[in-house]
Amino acid sequence: MSNYHATNGRLTRAAGFLALAFAGLSGTAMADAAAAPAASPAAYNYQALDYPGSSQTIFWGINDFGELAGQTIVNGGEAHAMVYRHGHFELLDPERLGT
């Protein structure tokens, strides 16, 4: 139960941050930004998440536990459901791959 509340809190904070970020991009804010001197470019950190050995990895969303859910296509074959949780990929239909 505590994992749900911790995840829910993180998602709520992230949603609030995104709402503020998008609110700042309204018409007047964009006009003010165009008139202001150029700011230094923003720095971002990101991590590519590709299932090992797959030709395609697609994430469809985040579940209630903060896990990324999606699908992967291994060696150009069939698509397999998977989830990325606790820093690891987990296939949701491993019997189809023979593992």
JOHU-V714160 format. One record per residue. N is the residue number from 1. RES is the residue in one letter. PHI is phi in whole degrees, -180 to 180 (999 if undefined). OMEGA is omega in radians with two decimals (none if undefined). NEAR is the number of other C-alpha atoms within 8 Angstrom. Layout:
BEGIN
n=N res=RES phi=PHI omega=OMEGA near=NEAR
n=N res=RES phi=PHI omega=OMEGA near=NEAR
END
This chain:
BEGIN
n=1 res=M phi=999 omega=-3.13 near=4
n=2 res=S phi=-67 omega=3.09 near=5
n=3 res=N phi=-62 omega=3.12 near=7
n=4 res=Y phi=-62 omega=-3.10 near=9
n=5 res=H phi=-67 omega=3.11 near=8
n=6 res=A phi=-65 omega=3.13 near=8
n=7 res=T phi=-66 omega=3.14 near=11
n=8 res=N phi=-61 omega=3.10 near=10
n=9 res=G phi=-64 omega=3.12 near=8
n=10 res=R phi=-64 omega=-3.13 near=8
n=11 res=L phi=-66 omega=3.12 near=9
n=12 res=T phi=-65 omega=3.11 near=8
n=13 res=R phi=-65 omega=3.13 near=8
n=14 res=A phi=-65 omega=3.13 near=8
n=15 res=A phi=-64 omega=3.11 near=8
n=16 res=G phi=-64 omega=3.11 near=8
n=17 res=F phi=-62 omega=3.14 near=8
n=18 res=L phi=-64 omega=3.12 near=8
n=19 res=A phi=-62 omega=3.10 near=8
n=20 res=L phi=-66 omega=-3.14 near=8
n=21 res=A phi=-64 omega=-3.14 near=8
n=22 res=F phi=-72 omega=3.09 near=8
n=23 res=A phi=-65 omega=3.12 near=7
n=24 res=G phi=-71 omega=-3.13 near=8
n=25 res=L phi=-95 omega=3.12 near=8
n=26 res=S phi=-67 omega=-3.03 near=8
n=27 res=G phi=-55 omega=-3.11 near=6
n=28 res=T phi=-70 omega=3.13 near=6
n=29 res=A phi=-66 omega=3.13 near=9
n=30 res=M phi=-69 omega=3.12 near=10
n=31 res=A phi=-66 omega=3.10 near=8
n=32 res=D phi=-64 omega=-3.13 near=8
n=33 res=A phi=-66 omega=3.14 near=8
n=34 res=A phi=-68 omega=-3.12 near=7
n=35 res=A phi=-81 omega=-3.10 near=6
n=36 res=A phi=-77 omega=3.08 near=6
n=37 res=P phi=-64 omega=-3.09 near=6
n=38 res=A phi=-64 omega=3.11 near=4
n=39 res=A phi=-91 omega=3.10 near=4
n=40 res=S phi=-68 omega=-3.12 near=4
n=41 res=P phi=-64 omega=3.14 near=4
n=42 res=A phi=-74 omega=3.10 near=4
n=43 res=A phi=-105 omega=-3.13 near=4
n=44 res=Y phi=-125 omega=2.99 near=4
n=45 res=N phi=-113 omega=3.11 near=4
n=46 res=Y phi=-145 omega=3.12 near=4
n=47 res=Q phi=-133 omega=3.08 near=4
n=48 res=A phi=-76 omega=3.13 near=4
n=49 res=L phi=-116 omega=3.10 near=5
n=50 res=D phi=-125 omega=3.09 near=7
n=51 res=Y phi=-64 omega=-3.09 near=9
n=52 res=P phi=-58 omega=3.11 near=4
n=53 res=G phi=80 omega=-3.10 near=6
n=54 res=S phi=-90 omega=3.07 near=12
n=55 res=S phi=-93 omega=-3.14 near=9
n=56 res=Q phi=-159 omega=3.05 near=10
n=57 res=T phi=-128 omega=-3.12 near=12
n=58 res=I phi=-128 omega=3.05 near=7
n=59 res=F phi=-105 omega=-3.09 near=8
n=60 res=W phi=-99 omega=-3.13 near=8
n=61 res=G phi=173 omega=3.12 near=7
n=62 res=I phi=-116 omega=-3.14 near=9
n=63 res=N phi=-85 omega=-3.08 near=8
n=64 res=D phi=-65 omega=-3.13 near=8
n=65 res=F phi=-99 omega=3.14 near=9
n=66 res=G phi=80 omega=3.13 near=8
n=67 res=E phi=-94 omega=3.12 near=11
n=68 res=L phi=-85 omega=3.14 near=12
n=69 res=A phi=-112 omega=-3.14 near=13
n=70 res=G phi=-175 omega=-3.12 near=12
n=71 res=Q phi=-144 omega=3.09 near=13
n=72 res=T phi=-138 omega=3.09 near=14
n=73 res=I phi=-117 omega=-3.08 near=13
n=74 res=V phi=-96 omega=3.10 near=11
n=75 res=N phi=54 omega=3.09 near=7
n=76 res=G phi=70 omega=-3.13 near=8
n=77 res=G phi=-90 omega=-3.11 near=6
n=78 res=E phi=-77 omega=3.05 near=6
n=79 res=A phi=-80 omega=3.13 near=8
n=80 res=H phi=-128 omega=3.09 near=10
n=81 res=A phi=-69 omega=3.11 near=11
n=82 res=M phi=-153 omega=3.09 near=13
n=83 res=V phi=-136 omega=3.08 near=13
n=84 res=Y phi=-108 omega=-3.10 near=11
n=85 res=R phi=-135 omega=3.11 near=9
n=86 res=H phi=53 omega=3.08 near=5
n=87 res=G phi=80 omega=-3.11 near=5
n=88 res=H phi=-137 omega=3.03 near=6
n=89 res=F phi=-82 omega=3.06 near=9
n=90 res=E phi=-137 omega=3.08 near=8
n=91 res=L phi=-73 omega=-3.13 near=9
n=92 res=L phi=-94 omega=3.08 near=8
n=93 res=D phi=-135 omega=-3.04 near=9
n=94 res=P phi=-65 omega=-3.14 near=8
n=95 res=E phi=-63 omega=3.13 near=6
n=96 res=R phi=-75 omega=3.13 near=6
n=97 res=L phi=-95 omega=3.13 near=6
n=98 res=G phi=80 omega=3.12 near=5
n=99 res=T phi=-106 omega=none near=5
END
